[in-house]
Amino acid sequence: MQKLYWDSTYAIAMSLIKTHPQLDPIEVGVVELADLIEALPGFADDPALVTERILQDIQIVWFEEKSA
């Protein structure tokens, strides 16, 4: 299993699509998004290192890939 870190933007987005296909990325707030990411299988980073910018970047990629 691939380990996920905050800078694994694309891998995290793809994992969110696979794990939570029913969720609309636009409807997920930053706190909920952080919780969803930290609960992903393989997530191995320090939760204290996340920033709002990182979460926004992940959310954008998640939205774009889900919409494709």
Secondary structure, DSSP 8 states (H G I E B T S, - for coil): ---B-TT-HHHHHHHHHHH-TT--GGG--HHHHHHHHHTSTTB-S-GGG--HHHHHHHHHHHHHHHH-
